[in-house]
Amino acid sequence: MTSVVAAVRAGCAAVFMPRHPAEDGGHMVLYRPDGAPMPPAPAEADPIVTDLVLEPSVAAVTGVRRVSVGAWAVPLPYAVPALLAPHDCHTHPAARAWADIARWGLEMIAARRVRLATTDTGSTTWRFTPPSDAQATQLRSLAAALPPHGHCRFLGDMPLRIDSPTTVTHAFLDALAATHMRTPGARHVLGESAFTTATADVNPRVQAWIDDLEVGHDPLPEPHLTLRVGRPRTGSEGFDVVPVAVHLTGPDDMAVTFDRLDSDGRRRARRALRRAARAWAPLGPLAARPNPCETVLRDTEALELRYAGGAALTAAGVSVVWPPGTVHTLDPGTVIGTRSGSPAPAVRFALSDVLDFRWRYTLEGVALTPEDMDVLATATRPLVRLRDDTWVLMDEMTAERARRPALAPMSATEALAAALSGTVTIDGRTMPCATADGFRTLVDGLREPSAGAVPSPAGLRACLREYQQRGLAWLARLTDLGMGALLADDMGLGKTVTAIALHLYRQERDPGAPTLVVCPTSLLTNWTREINRFAPGTAVHRYHGPDRSLEDVPPAAIVVTTYGVLARDHAALAARAWDLIVADEAQTVKNPTSIAARRLREIHAGAAVAVTGTPVENNLSELWAILDWVNPGLFGELPEFRARYARAAERDTDPDGEAVARVNHLVGPVILRRRKSDPDIAPELPDKVVVRRVVQPAREQVVLYEALARETMDRIRENTGLSRHGLVLKLITGLRQICNHPARFLKEPMPDTWDADAATQRSAKLAALDDILAVVRERREAAIVFTSYVATGHMLRAHLHARGLQTRFLHGHTPQTQRQDMVDAFQRGDVPVLVLSVKAAGVGLNLTRAEHVVHYDRQWNPAVEAQATDRAHRIGQHRVVHVHHLITEGTVEDRIDTLLTRKADLAEAILSTGETGLAEISDADLTELVTLGR
């Protein structure tokens, strides 16, 4: 080493030469800048002759200068002590600068600021830990002080460029740390183990720890790895293999290749590869290769990469790309085909049928042929060639299903449920489900509501609108298949006449058993009158009242009953054969455990139809209850339905409506739901639809009505002139009040707390109003309710408030300022229902927000009634207005309604002056007018 020190003191320049082939740590090269020959080299140094590339500042000419010099290559263990020896005036500035850098490095080693690391080739080494801010500042100063002679480039095979002082300084420090930590003493004590020599293997767990340590200390991120799968080929061992190319993406999102990376870049890339190998073991050998740009996977490894391996790599931040047309995977599913032993019927379908059920696989959305399935069944390896040059990966489960594709046959109910939902659950896993052959034709027909025209029945005395005709065809097709249906059109679209037309259609095709209609009590009379109106040749039998009987019901009749009677007489009704059963206002049985719902399920018929404008009021369990009645078992048990469909659709976490779409896809074929606003419905509707709701009076109303009519008529017959006139007006007013509500006739004070349920039991009209406004609320529409009596208006306001409806009552004593505020609040949508007195609000108001006008008690002057209706039906109204007349059956209201609708001339003559006109008619006519009867 004395000769090396002498060379330094003699003015030799020093420069660091990393990665000398003979030594892993590198060398300090001592050379004479003037090109003079070096003296004979000592034993610890190798004499060399090399070309140097010098900077212009060194050459003192424009451009770099290449010179050939004699030099010594001194290993760092000998060079560093020589550099640190005392200097004299002849020592070259480059040697002084390197001595300062070496001193800084040794101080760091002494302070234990070193760590374990690996090189870009994967061998073990030591590096300094990141310096403190003060140390980093000092190191930058030391590197900047390095003169050009200290960082010139040895030409060799390198490109013609000069290393920066910072680059060569860091390379020297890395070599210094590795050299001084791998001492002979360490090898003597620990042996040729990791980190005492560069050649020993590193324990994978230690390597993982080092990699994590490097990530924490590395100022730059690792490149992003992308594994791009190529087309399969036959490997050298005879097995089909799959090539996988490794793509690297730098921090600037630019693609880079491994061989173009510098030492630090290659080290980061290998670190990323080792991290990927820890996520998926088959990548393990890749990081150790000299140029890890591609690997080859056996078919079993490719299969693993497609599923578990790919998922693990993705979780680790590695992208796996399977370009189209390289290797495909098969998508599992099932198919329901024809009935066992015979094709599925084209016209008639029984829920007792059994259908074939088997596995089906698709490739790129196209179902495999039987020939393809045979290839899979006979394959012995997971990589299979199909359809000329199409490669697919097949796991063992797929192979087993290809060998045994048949599953247990399905009942028709199960098959329909699976086909309508498009999925089926097998061993707890949801699978796609397709249909085949005749069964597919049947299901496709169910999904197309307008398929197949049905002529209007000959016995129907109505001209069905186009959408009603389509509804009849849809009901006819479903019931012909033996399936039930839910007709859920909006209120006012003619569900009743459509159901009547269905009865006539079925009777014309196969006359036999009668139809049973079950409805709320408030609709009993409505159904009777609508049947008489639209099907005058059909016998109507009202199964209601104390003397009800089914003995004289003709075969083609329609029997109308109520849910209350059904609950009591279910045994008698269940004993009768029915062709069709219609449940009107089917939301009545939305609770499947209720008495009405249970009794309804005991009645069996050739077909079942539910009719309601509000199929869902609170949750989808109500929809299931209705659909499970019309098609028992089709949609599974309620817990299963809620778990698979309802809960997700009811949550607010369904922004794209996917869960709702799944429910619609499932139940859509057995539900026909049209709204007034539908583009193909709105043009067919008139701008005003008039509906007469005839209700059956409650028992208390009947008693009060008959008593008042009998007693007052006796007095009228005994009086003449003004006395008679007053008694007639008093009688008419009293009878109308009884029809509105007995409490108004009895002058009962308004209670502090209104009991809405008790109130509706006393008045059929009030119950009917509840039904109408329930639909209004469900549709988020608006309504105005007219009455002739202020006391009735206050009652209605209290009742609607008890039902949870925001309401205002505008009458003659309403101050002018409040009057306008009420109108504005209604028009803004703050109040969904506005109650009005006819005298105070029948003219002069613009209430175009209302889509429903309810005349709680009829105005007997047609002009006054029309003026009240025109508060909503006027210029500025762009929606269909539904006008509802509430009429109590068999009362004076019913008789006057007949005059207003059927005897317009007589009505004009008698009723043009309202109730006062009735005071002039004879006792006989008055008696007929007020006598209670059907």
Number of C-alpha atoms within 10 A of each C-alpha: 16 10 16 23 19 15 21 27 21 16 21 24 25 30 26 24 21 17 13 12 8 9 12 16 26 24 28 26 25 28 27 19 20 11 12 12 12 18 12 11 17 14 11 15 22 15 19 15 14 15 15 20 21 24 21 13 14 15 14 11 10 9 11 17 15 16 15 16 18 20 27 27 24 26 22 23 17 17 24 21 16 23 25 17 13 11 19 11 9 11 19 22 20 22 27 22 21 28 21 17 24 22 16 17 21 17 12 17 19 10 9 11 16 19 18 22 20 21 18 19 15 22 17 23 25 24 22 21 17 15 13 9 9 8 13 12 11 15 20 13 13 18 22 14 18 24 21 20 22 27 26 23 25 23 17 10 6 8 9 14 14 18 14 15 19 17 11 22 24 16 16 25 20 20 23 24 23 27 22 15 21 18 13 14 11 15 15 10 9 12 13 15 15 20 23 24 22 21 14 14 15 17 10 11 10 12 20 16 13 18 21 14 15 20 15 12 12 14 9 13 14 21 24 18 20 19 21 16 25 19 16 23 13 11 14 8 7 8 13 18 22 24 19 22 16 19 19 20 16 17 11 7 10 9 12 14 16 18 13 9 13 11 13 13 20 22 21 23 26 27 26 23 25 24 23 23 18 18 21 19 13 19 17 15 13 20 23 15 13 12 14 19 17 15 17 20 20 19 20 17 16 24 22 18 19 18 12 12 19 21 18 16 22 15 11 15 16 20 17 20 15 16 12 11 11 15 22 19 18 19 16 16 18 24 25 26 22 20 21 14 9 9 13 23 15 12 11 14 18 15 18 9 14 19 24 20 25 18 19 25 23 15 15 12 9 10 16 17 12 11 11 15 21 14 17 24 17 11 16 11 16 21 26 19 17 16 9 6 10 15 18 20 20 20 17 11 9 22 21 12 19 22 16 12 16 15 14 9 17 20 17 21 21 18 26 22 18 25 23 26 21 18 19 20 11 9 5 7 8 12 17 18 23 22 23 16 13 17 25 18 14 20 16 16 18 19 15 12 20 15 14 12 13 16 9 18 19 11 16 22 17 13 10 17 14 12 17 20 19 19 27 27 23 28 28 22 22 23 21 17 19 19 23 26 27 29 27 22 22 18 19 19 20 15 21 20 22 21 23 23 29 24 28 25 22 19 21 14 9 11 14 16 20 23 28 26 24 26 24 19 21 25 22 21 20 19 26 18 15 14 23 15 15 18 22 14 14 19 17 21 19 19 23 17 9 6 6 12 13 13 6 7 17 16 16 22 20 27 23 21 25 21 23 16 19 23 17 13 13 19 13 12 22 17 11 15 17 23 22 23 25 26 26 25 20 27 21 19 23 25 17 20 11 13 15 21 22 16 20 22 15 14 20 17 19 16 22 26 27 25 23 23 24 21 27 17 15 12 15 20 20 21 22 25 23 28 26 19 25 23 20 17 15 22 22 15 13 18 10 11 16 18 10 15 19 22 15 18 20 15 11 8 10 12 8 8 12 12 20 18 13 19 19 15 15 21 20 19 20 23 21 17 16 18 17 18 13 9 9 13 16 14 11 12 16 12 15 15 14 14 14 13 21 25 25 24 26 20 13 14 23 18 12 17 26 16 12 16 18 13 11 15 20 11 14 18 13 9 13 12 9 10 12 18 18 15 19 24 16 13 20 23 15 20 24 23 23 26 33 26 25 23 19 19 18 12 10 9 9 13 9 7 9 16 13 17 13 9 17 18 16 21 25 28 26 24 19 22 21 17 14 17 22 16 17 19 15 13 14 11 16 22 27 26 25 28 23 20 20 19 16 22 22 17 20 21 21 22 22 20 15 15 16 8 17 15 21 25 22 24 21 14 9 13 11 10 8 11 17 14 12 20 17 15 14 24 17 11 14 12 18 23 26 23 24 26 21 23 16 16 18 19 15 11 14 18 23 22 23 26 21 27 25 22 24 24 22 22 23 22 18 18 12 18 16 14 16 26 26 20 22 26 27 14 10 11 17 12 19 20 25 23 22 22 19 25 28 27 22 20 25 24 24 22 19 20 19 13 18 18 9 11 12 14 11 12 20 17 10 20 21 16 13 15 17 15 16 18 19 14 12 11 15 9 10 18 15 13 19 24 17 17 14 9
